[in-house]
Amino acid sequence: MESSPDDLAARLLRCPVGCAFLLTIARDQIPVAVAVTPRQAFARAVVALEALNPWSGHFEQAVTAALSQGSSLKSLARAVAGHPASRWWTDPSDRSRQVLISNDERDRASSRRLQPESVAHWEAYAQRPLPWRITSTLRGEFSCVDTVLGSGDWLEPEEYGRFAAEIEPTARVLEVTSPADWHELCVSFPSINQNRSSPAGAGSLSPDWGRVASRWDGIHLTFAGLLTTPFVRHNSTAGTTMLWSWDAEGTTWLPGDFLRKGSPLAPLDPNASECRAVGPLLDDELGIPDWPSDGSRVLYRGYCYYPCLTGRPSTDRFAAILPERSTPRSPRSPLHRHARGLPR
């Protein structure tokens, strides 16, 4: 969907992920021309999504706090959305530059854990087909999925293989760049989510992936879609939708032979240059008021590194111990894995 800079700026401010993304730029005082480039933007999107973990003890407060910052971020949102260097955010899927991230053993194990009758319920809850195959667009050496590895449900980068994706020219790909696009997909091929633990809510609509496959071979969430769609409820007479489980720019592929694993790509070396991680959004930076701290500390997983522009202390390869913050997360707990859609 084509969108004007003003429309994109408005959608950023209506999405908690977009607001949190903008907060990292304002906090670090990074020039817009730098912040919107792929590797910087990928890192800031990961930080924004980590701050809005739906399984934290204060997800609703975090969403409200992020959105409340919108009025102070309007000028920055317009600058970001209108900058020539951010035009790639709305690009459709480029089939010639797709990287397939794969862990075959984990994929097979996940599929075996579900009985056939449970697949439809799982797919409606997790908002993705089973088996799940995703490719992401290479921007230089990195893709958005490369950046997110090691956070959320993703294993460490060394647990995955990176391959050039070979995609048939005739593959049919739907572009999702807004909550309205996701809503249209769900109401066109509806499946009712019956899981009460879903952040989208029981009774919300998800895609019926079996029916989606009759019309589309892949669903591409653009980078603009990543910053404007998650955690935004969209209502119509057909029902309510909210994308919550996709955390990277990429194309989710339905079953079929239009996607094949090509030649292996070299593993990425995060220490290839003198780079530093983008720091996480702490509760006070996000604007969560008077949230009690238990004095604990957490590990922030910063896989991708960027040229030293923030003046923040350097980190080791995958994590940095940060100052005290409230409500430590346990992203590897069985509950978290199940809640985010990975079968236990």
Secondary structure, DSSP 8 states (H G I E B T S, - for coil): ----HHHHHHHHHHSHHHHHHHHHHHHHT--HHHHTSHHHHHHHHHHHHHHT-TTSTTHHHHHHHHHHTGGGSHHHHHHHHH-GGGGGGG----GGGEEEEE-HHHHHHHHHTS-HHHHHHHHHHHTS-SS-EEEEE-BTTB-HHHHHTTSTT---GGGSEEEEEEE-TT--EEEE-SHHHHHHHHHHSEEE---TT-TT-TT-EEE-HHHHTTT-SEEEE-HHHHHHSTT--EEETTEEE---S--SSEEEE-SSTTEEEEEE-----TTSSSEE------HHHHT-TT----S---EEE----EES-S------SSEEE-S--SS---TTSHHHHHHTT---
